[in-house]
């Protein structure tokens, strides 16, 4: 029976890092092919997520069109960013099954596949590689009483200049970056976590709340209630 638990003989565990394995095991061609099949499986998972969230056919086609124009490394980064801001896409997803299906697509015989999936060193290596590529969560941090945002590598996404930040973990049917609800000097606005603090909606609003569907933001401006559209403009409720 296949087991990816600890291997006392070789000292391997699921907490072993790819860096500690790469010196013992390295096959660039195989890695390239496995990465390609894993990327395809992850893309299909996002497709299923959009469909399961009642996304439109147009949205799914747009998602596939965006991915099709990217190289595998670019697709990996795009999917990782999508997952970071749409974490429900991983609900019920078994990353080990993603890997096993990818290995099956790579192997040209059933016997080779059995040998591959029962090789603990290989499977642990690729499992950790998969997680490293696609599970890349950002974090909100505090500095001198202000809040900012960093990516999984510590790169600055939003400078620590805000009194409040709220990341929008909602269903989004394309690969676009969702803005973050932020507060400055007692007023609310929307900013992109793009490393440049790009303002989507100016800091004019008394309140901004998140919605589950588009338009994703409900806002209050000088006593008037309305919605913030993709371009940051305010549309009053009728």
TAWO-V681733 format. One record per residue. RES is the residue in one letter. PSI is psi in degrees with one decimal (999 if undefined). NEAR is the number of other C-alpha atoms within 8 Angstrom. Layout:
{{RES,PSI,NEAR} {RES,PSI,NEAR}}
//
This chain:
{{X,137.6,2} {X,131.7,5} {X,132.7,6} {X,23.9,9} {X,-162.9,6} {X,144.5,8} {X,101.0,9} {X,-33.7,6} {X,-42.0,5} {X,-1.9,5} {X,28.3,7} {X,139.7,11} {X,171.2,10} {X,-9.3,9} {X,-3.6,5} {X,141.8,10} {X,154.0,8} {X,-32.3,9} {X,-35.4,6} {X,-19.7,8} {X,-26.3,11} {X,-28.6,8} {X,-32.2,7} {X,-31.7,6} {X,118.7,7} {X,120.9,7} {X,92.0,6} {X,-38.7,6} {X,-47.8,6} {X,-44.9,7} {X,-43.4,9} {X,-42.7,8} {X,-42.5,9} {X,-42.6,11} {X,-41.2,9} {X,-45.4,9} {X,-36.8,12} {X,-42.9,12} {X,-41.5,11} {X,-41.5,8} {X,-41.1,11} {X,-37.5,10} {X,-40.6,9} {X,-36.2,8} {X,-42.6,9} {X,-38.6,9} {X,-46.7,11} {X,-37.3,8} {X,-46.4,9} {X,-44.9,14} {X,-42.5,10} {X,-27.6,7} {X,17.8,7} {X,32.7,6} {X,155.4,10} {X,160.0,8} {X,-36.2,6} {X,-41.3,6} {X,-42.5,11} {X,-40.4,14} {X,-36.7,8} {X,-41.7,9} {X,-48.3,12} {X,-36.4,9} {X,-42.6,8} {X,-44.2,9} {X,-38.4,8} {X,-26.9,7} {X,-2.2,6} {X,154.5,9} {X,168.5,7} {X,-49.1,9} {X,-37.2,7} {X,-38.0,8} {X,-42.6,11} {X,-45.8,11} {X,-41.1,10} {X,-43.8,9} {X,-39.6,12} {X,-42.0,12} {X,-39.1,10} {X,-46.3,11} {X,-39.1,13} {X,-37.9,11} {X,1.1,11} {X,60.3,11} {X,-16.1,9} {X,-14.1,7} {X,-19.0,10} {X,-5.5,7} {X,125.2,6} {X,3.8,4} {X,126.4,6} {X,107.7,6} {X,-27.6,8} {X,-37.0,7} {X,-36.0,7} {X,-45.4,11} {X,-44.5,12} {X,-42.0,9} {X,-36.7,9} {X,-40.9,12} {X,-41.1,13} {X,-38.2,8} {X,-29.5,8} {X,-41.4,9} {X,140.6,9} {X,-7.5,7} {X,156.3,6} {X,-40.8,7} {X,-41.7,6} {X,-39.5,9} {X,-43.4,12} {X,-42.9,8} {X,-38.1,8} {X,-52.4,10} {X,-17.4,12} {X,3.7,9} {X,100.2,8} {X,-41.4,10} {X,-46.7,8} {X,-49.1,10} {X,-39.1,12} {X,-42.7,12} {X,-49.8,11} {X,-31.0,9} {X,-46.0,11} {X,-35.9,12} {X,-42.4,9} {X,-49.6,11} {X,-40.7,8} {X,-34.9,8} {X,-34.9,10} {X,-21.2,11} {X,88.7,9} {X,77.4,11} {X,139.8,7} {X,173.1,9} {X,146.2,8} {X,133.3,9} {X,160.6,9} {X,137.1,9} {X,118.0,8} {X,39.6,4} {X,2.3,6} {X,159.8,11} {X,143.1,15} {X,-172.5,16} {X,137.7,14} {X,152.3,14} {X,-175.9,12} {X,-17.3,9} {X,2.1,5} {X,3.7,6} {X,142.0,7} {X,125.9,10} {X,-38.1,13} {X,133.8,13} {X,152.3,11} {X,72.7,11} {X,10.0,8} {X,146.6,12} {X,-18.9,11} {X,142.0,10} {X,140.2,12} {X,114.2,7} {X,142.4,8} {X,93.4,10} {X,84.6,7} {X,165.8,7} {X,125.4,10} {X,125.2,6} {X,19.2,9} {X,-171.2,8} {X,16.2,10} {X,152.6,5} {X,129.9,8} {X,138.4,7} {X,163.9,11} {X,137.8,12} {X,126.0,14} {X,159.2,13} {X,136.4,13} {X,128.9,12} {X,39.7,5} {X,1.9,6} {X,149.0,11} {X,151.1,15} {X,-176.4,16} {X,132.2,14} {X,150.1,13} {X,134.6,14} {X,62.4,13} {X,7.9,8} {X,-4.5,8} {X,3.9,8} {X,42.4,11} {X,125.1,8} {X,125.4,9} {X,-45.0,11} {X,125.6,11} {X,159.1,10} {X,79.3,10} {X,-11.3,8} {X,142.7,13} {X,-28.4,11} {X,141.7,9} {X,126.2,12} {X,150.6,7} {X,139.9,8} {X,161.4,9} {X,-8.0,7} {X,164.4,6} {X,140.9,6} {X,134.2,10} {X,-13.6,11} {X,129.0,12} {X,135.1,13} {X,158.6,14} {X,123.8,12} {X,112.0,11} {X,43.8,6} {X,-9.0,5} {X,135.8,7} {X,142.4,10} {X,-160.6,12} {X,150.2,13} {X,123.3,15} {X,178.4,11} {X,-33.7,6} {X,3.1,7} {X,-2.4,10} {X,153.5,8} {X,129.1,9} {X,112.4,8} {X,145.8,8} {X,143.5,6} {X,999,2}}
//
